Amino acid sequence: LGHETANRSVWGKFERYDAEDSGFGSVDPAAYDPTGSEIRITYPMQTFNKFSAGYRADDLGTAIADQVEILGYGQNNERQLQFGIGPFPAGPGTIEIETLNETHIRTYGGRAEARKLAAPSVLLTYGFDVWRERAIGTDDGLTTMIGFGPSPLEIVDDRPQLPTANFLSLGAFLQSEIDAGDRVSFVAGARYQRVNAKTFETPGLE
């Protein structure tokens, strides 16, 4: 979706991906180890949504910019990963392990860039970008043991593998392109980058 005039344009875009019951499925032990156990790796659910929008202006002719581009986006990714192995022999009995991991990642970001012809042979490009990501995950595990005391013996483990966390990135940049002739040009630039990662209190983790 977009709109454009002689020297202005604005656009928006939405993307969605949705899948169920995908993944590797079941791996038959006969294919790699006849004495081994069945392995199951599936994605019961996965969705990805992203909305992005942008604006561009040309031929501005102002003191600070001849051209400006602005981009912003937000996206959301949720998925389930299911892993299972067994039952496999262990001592006097058998063990079967099933785990379900759920991950929710939400990201927001943007970028602004401007260009200015500072002199007939000097083009300046400068701007900044920023994005923030938040990740939340849960894990549920069930181990079933048969032949070890009271059967079946079930052990439940809901301790997350990773804590809830934020990731933030901030950057600013400046570049100068100097035209020194028909076949020679020089480019010099600098960038400042700041990255911050922070974890938060997560149920099930110290």
Sequence and secondary structure as in RCSB ss.txt:
>XXXX:A:sequence
LGHETANRSVWGKFERYDAEDSGFGSVDPAAYDPTGSEIRITYPMQTFNKFSAGYRADDLGTAIADQVEILGYGQ
NNERQLQFGIGPFPAGPGTIEIETLNETHIRTYGGRAEARKLAAPSVLLTYGFDVWRERAIGTDDGLTTMIGFGP
SPLEIVDDRPQLPTANFLSLGAFLQSEIDAGDRVSFVAGARYQRVNAKTFETPGLE
>XXXX:A:secstr
 EEE SSEEEEEEEEEEEEEEEEEEEE GGGT TTS  EEEEEEEEEEEEEEEEEEE     SS SEEEEEEEEE
EEEEEEEEEEEEEEETTEEEEEEEEEEEEEEEEEEEEEEEEEEETTEEEEEEEEEEEEEEEEEEEEEEEEESSSS
SSEEEEE   SS  EEEEEEEEEEEEEEE SSS EEEEEEEEEEEEEEE   TT  
